[in-house]
Amino acid sequence: MVLRRLEEIARTRVKLEALESELILEADACDLHRHLGYASLAELLERHLHYSRHAANERIRVARELQALTQLRGAYRAGVLSFAHVRELTRVATPRTEQAYLAAAAGKTSRQVQQVCAGKRAGEPPEAPPDPALVKHVVVLELGGEAFAMWRRAHQVLEDEVGERLSTDELVMQLCAQAFAPPEPAAVAPEVRTHGAPEPEVDSARSRGTGANADAAPTAAPARARACAGPGSRHRRRCTP
């Protein structure tokens, strides 16, 4: 008795979701969000239907795809397929292959349908071998406020660099490419040579360690020499003691 009631509720919910999908399509066609002052249809769904932005975009995508997939749309209306099923099937099914995908999805859970569709290109039949490069992997990140701000900033900076919007895939590829890139060699300052400049004269008394400045010469002279010689220079300029 309880199971029967739960199944009835599930079928009713799916039918309501199918009706919602058709109304979303109508709202899209008449630009309802613009008349209500929203920047996008996704924002309208986010504020009035309480979907997350990602979920709102998925609802819009599915509604648009179902326009051309009459058999999938009929199964959705009848409560045979849930939104989770339709979401995956609309990624790969076309009017030519939707009947085959309906048969492949019969009696399967949404997770099993996801596996049937994984690695397929739009238009390929269900029995086509999957392409590992097309298989999507879900990665969930839990970030603190500072890390999240840096993540969004990195996304913005990279989009500015390439001059176009980046998907999550493209963003991760760009970040990894920069992380794995070999470090650039450090710039070496060019060696400065003063051509034609005479070597500084050394006082004969100072060089012999005699005279009034003999005691100061060992420490003062090297200090002045270091101050006068530029970094990397092999020739010292004449300094006034």
Secondary structure, 3 states (H helix, E strand, C coil): CHHHHHHHHHHHHHHHHHHHHHHHHHHHHCCHHHHCCCCCHHHHHHHHCCCCHHHHHHHHHHHHHCCCCHHHHHHHHCCCCCHHHHHHHHHHCCCCCHHHHHHHHCCCCHHHHHHHHCCCCCCCCCCCCCCHHHCCCCCCCCCCHHHHHHHHHHHHHHHHHHCCCCCHHHHHHHHHHHHHCCCCCCCCCCCCCCCCCCCCCCCHHHHHCCCCCCCCHHHHHHHHHHHHCCCCCCCCCCCCC
